[in-house]
Amino acid sequence: MQRFTKQYRQQGYCVIPGLVPRRLCTSVLKSIDAVFASQLRALKLTAAAYKGDRTLHANMQKLFKADVNAYLAAARHSNKLLSVQDMLLHENIRAFVKKLGVALPSIPTSPVVSIMSDHLKIGGGYFGLAPHQDWPSIQGSLDAVVIWTPLLKVTAKSFPLQVIPESHLRGMWEGENTVSAREINPQLYSDADFVPVEVDRGDVVFMTTFTVHRTGVTHDGKPCAGLRIGCNTRIENTAETTFVMRRFPCAYKRTVERELITKEFPSQAQVKRALCA
């Protein structure tokens, strides 16, 4: 593992092949498919039985065409699946984070499942992120670690994560806040600076929160295509000196909706059926 920690320090990221069992990736894919299939059935539509990423992609596209809001609800809920958490906090991942010097790990926010497909593009919606650093969206420990792992093979042609090696050594880059991120000033980089990270399921990318990165949407002048599903989380170091001195700030905010989201729900009968069946 020493060569990976060295690359992480020098380049701002590293990729460890086969760090998590592929069966965990399959388990997450099946769980995500179950979420989308449930929404299809709720709309009285038939969901294809899970047989891999092709049937998952088909179910996603079918729901997308039938009801975009239902599709978005399924995509957002996928972030909350326990299988996603289990994979991203696998013992091999935790062990390497410890080797990076994270003495007292904490998690600032929930995991994120990012779905990219040329068939699931929403006008004006999320379709990858422009060049940015993750630290401004966390503002926790300076040595926090980003963990990113694919559920499907990712090539330079299929919406890869792209990084600028050694960009973390410049600290905070000048940028401008947008709805989704603090985007880096485009005068500070060129497309040639970015390196695509090609990975397969089971591989894990570790990255500093100061490494400049983006989602690749083109390759050799042509649009990327296919389905890419990546899962990521962040682990910060509660023991890092500046984090302690700043009293553990966190840019993520938790809010609770006190009003009923679904009016006149639930009824007594619905509660009984759910709890006493």
C-alpha positions in Angstrom: 0.0 0.0 0.0 3.0 2.3 0.4 3.1 3.2 -3.3 -0.6 4.2 -3.2 -0.1 6.4 -0.2 2.9 8.0 -2.0 0.9 8.6 -5.1 -1.9 10.1 -3.1 0.5 12.5 -1.4 2.3 13.5 -4.6 -0.5 13.4 -7.2 -3.5 14.2 -5.0 -5.3 10.9 -5.8 -4.7 7.2 -6.3 -6.6 4.2 -7.6 -6.4 0.9 -5.8 -7.6 -1.9 -8.1 -10.0 -4.5 -6.7 -10.1 -3.0 -3.2 -13.7 -4.0 -2.6 -15.3 -7.3 -3.6 -17.2 -7.1 -6.9 -20.1 -8.9 -5.2 -20.7 -5.7 -3.2 -21.0 -3.7 -6.4 -23.5 -6.2 -7.7 -25.5 -5.9 -4.5 -25.6 -2.1 -4.8 -26.7 -2.4 -8.5 -29.5 -4.8 -7.6 -30.6 -2.5 -4.8 -30.7 0.5 -7.1 -32.6 -1.5 -9.7 -35.2 -2.4 -7.0 -35.7 1.3 -6.2 -36.4 2.1 -9.9 -38.5 -1.0 -10.4 -40.7 -0.1 -7.5 -41.5 3.2 -9.0 -42.3 1.6 -12.4 -44.7 -0.8 -10.6 -46.3 2.1 -8.8 -47.1 3.6 -12.2 -48.6 0.3 -13.3 -45.7 -0.3 -15.7 -43.7 -3.5 -16.0 -40.1 -3.6 -14.8 -37.5 -5.8 -16.5 -36.1 -8.5 -14.2 -32.6 -7.6 -13.1 -30.0 -9.3 -15.2 -27.2 -6.7 -15.1 -26.5 -3.1 -16.1 -28.5 -3.4 -19.4 -31.8 -4.2 -17.7 -31.1 -1.6 -15.0 -30.5 1.0 -17.7 -33.7 -0.1 -19.5 -35.7 0.3 -16.3 -34.2 3.7 -15.6 -35.0 4.9 -19.2 -38.5 3.6 -19.0 -39.2 5.4 -15.7 -37.4 8.5 -17.1 -39.8 8.6 -20.1 -42.9 7.8 -18.1 -42.4 10.3 -15.2 -39.3 12.4 -14.7 -40.2 13.3 -11.1 -40.5 9.6 -10.2 -37.2 9.0 -11.9 -35.6 11.8 -9.8 -37.2 10.5 -6.6 -35.7 7.1 -7.3 -32.3 8.5 -8.1 -32.2 10.6 -4.9 -33.4 7.7 -2.8 -30.6 5.5 -4.1 -28.2 7.7 -2.1 -29.7 6.4 1.1 -29.4 2.6 0.4 -27.7 0.7 3.2 -25.8 -1.3 0.5 -24.2 1.9 -0.7 -23.0 2.7 2.8 -21.7 -0.8 3.3 -19.6 -0.7 0.2 -18.2 2.7 0.8 -17.3 1.9 4.4 -15.8 -1.6 3.6 -13.0 -2.6 5.9 -10.4 -2.3 3.2 -11.4 1.3 2.5 -11.3 2.2 6.2 -7.9 0.5 6.5 -6.4 2.6 3.7 -8.0 5.8 5.0 -6.2 5.1 8.3 -2.9 4.7 6.4 -3.5 8.2 5.0 -3.3 9.5 8.6 -7.0 9.9 9.4 -6.8 9.1 13.1 -10.4 9.8 14.2 -12.7 9.4 11.2 -16.0 11.1 10.9 -18.5 11.4 8.0 -19.8 14.9 7.2 -22.7 13.9 5.0 -24.5 10.9 3.4 -23.1 9.1 0.4 -23.9 10.1 -3.2 -24.8 7.9 -6.1 -24.1 9.7 -9.4 -25.8 8.5 -12.5 -24.6 9.6 -15.9 -26.2 8.5 -19.2 -26.7 10.1 -22.6 -30.3 8.7 -22.4 -31.1 10.2 -19.0 -30.2 13.8 -19.5 -32.5 16.4 -18.0 -32.5 19.8 -19.6 -31.1 22.3 -17.1 -30.4 19.5 -14.6 -27.4 17.7 -13.3 -25.1 16.3 -16.0 -21.7 16.1 -14.4 -19.8 18.8 -12.6 -17.5 21.5 -13.9 -13.9 21.7 -12.5 -14.1 22.1 -8.7 -12.6 21.1 -5.4 -14.6 19.3 -2.8 -13.3 21.1 0.3 -15.5 24.2 0.0 -18.6 22.0 0.1 -17.4 20.4 3.4 -15.0 22.9 5.1 -14.0 20.3 7.6 -10.5 18.8 8.2 -7.8 19.8 5.7 -6.8 16.2 5.3 -10.4 14.9 4.5 -10.5 12.1 2.0 -12.9 11.7 -1.0 -13.8 8.1 -1.8 -15.2 7.3 -5.2 -15.9 3.8 -6.6 -17.7 2.8 -9.8 -20.4 0.2 -10.1 -19.7 -0.4 -13.8 -16.5 -0.2 -15.8 -15.6 3.4 -16.6 -13.5 4.3 -19.7 -12.4 7.6 -21.1 -15.5 7.4 -23.3 -18.1 6.8 -20.5 -18.2 9.9 -18.4 -15.0 9.4 -16.4 -13.8 11.2 -13.4 -11.1 13.6 -14.6 -8.4 15.0 -12.3 -5.6 17.5 -12.5 -2.6 15.8 -10.9 -0.8 17.7 -8.2 -3.5 20.4 -8.2 -4.0 19.9 -4.4 -0.5 21.3 -3.8 -1.8 24.8 -4.7 -4.3 24.8 -1.9 -7.6 26.6 -2.6 -8.0 27.6 -6.2 -9.9 30.8 -7.1 -13.4 30.1 -8.1 -17.1 31.2 -8.1 -19.9 29.6 -6.2 -22.7 28.1 -8.3 -25.8 26.0 -7.3 -23.8 22.7 -7.5 -20.2 23.6 -6.6 -17.5 26.3 -6.3 -16.4 26.2 -9.9 -12.7 26.9 -10.6 -11.8 30.0 -12.6 -11.5 28.6 -16.2 -8.4 30.9 -16.8 -6.5 28.7 -14.3 -6.5 25.5 -16.3 -6.8 24.0 -19.8 -8.5 20.7 -20.9 -5.0 19.2 -21.5 -4.4 19.5 -17.7 -7.0 16.8 -16.9 -6.3 13.1 -16.8 -9.3 10.6 -17.1 -9.5 8.0 -14.4 -10.4 4.7 -16.0 -11.6 2.2 -13.4 -13.5 -1.1 -13.1 -16.0 -2.3 -10.5 -14.2 -3.1 -7.3 -11.6 -0.4 -7.9 -11.5 2.6 -5.5 -10.4 6.1 -6.1 -9.0 8.1 -3.2 -8.7 11.8 -3.6 -7.9 14.8 -1.5 -10.6 17.4 -1.1 -8.2 20.0 -2.7 -7.7 18.0 -5.9 -9.3 19.8 -8.9 -11.6 17.4 -10.8 -14.6 17.3 -13.1 -16.9 14.9 -14.9 -15.7 14.0 -18.4 -18.5 14.6 -20.9 -16.6 14.4 -24.2 -13.7 12.3 -25.5 -11.7 13.2 -28.6 -14.3 15.8 -29.5 -17.2 13.3 -29.3 -19.9 13.2 -26.5 -19.4 10.4 -23.9 -22.1 7.7 -24.0 -23.4 4.7 -22.1 -24.3 4.3 -18.4 -21.9 5.3 -15.6 -22.9 4.9 -11.9 -20.4 6.0 -9.3 -20.7 6.1 -5.5 -18.8 8.5 -3.4 -18.5 9.7 0.2 -16.1 11.8 2.3 -14.3 11.0 5.5 -12.8 13.7 7.5 -10.2 13.6 10.3 -11.7 14.8 13.6 -8.2 14.9 15.1 -6.8 17.4 12.5 -5.5 20.4 14.4 -7.3 23.2 12.4 -10.5 21.3 12.5 -10.4 21.1 16.3 -9.5 24.7 16.6 -12.4 25.7 14.4 -14.8 23.6 16.5 -15.7 21.1 13.8 -17.5 23.3 11.3 -19.5 21.6 8.5 -20.9 23.3 5.4 -23.7 20.7 5.1 -26.8 21.6 6.9 -29.5 19.3 8.2 -33.1 20.5 8.1 -36.4 18.8 9.0 -39.7 19.4 7.2 -42.3 19.5 10.1 -45.3 19.8 7.9 -46.8 16.6 6.5 -45.3 15.9 3.1 -48.2 13.7 2.0 -51.4 15.3 3.2 -53.8 13.2 5.4 -51.3 10.4 5.5 -51.0 7.9 7.2 -54.4 6.6 8.2 -54.7 4.3 11.3 -55.4 1.3 9.0 -52.2 2.0 6.9 -50.1 2.1 10.1 -51.6 -1.2 11.3 -51.0 -2.9 7.9 -47.4 -1.7 7.9 -46.6 -2.7 11.5 -48.8 -5.6 12.2 -48.8 -7.6 9.0 
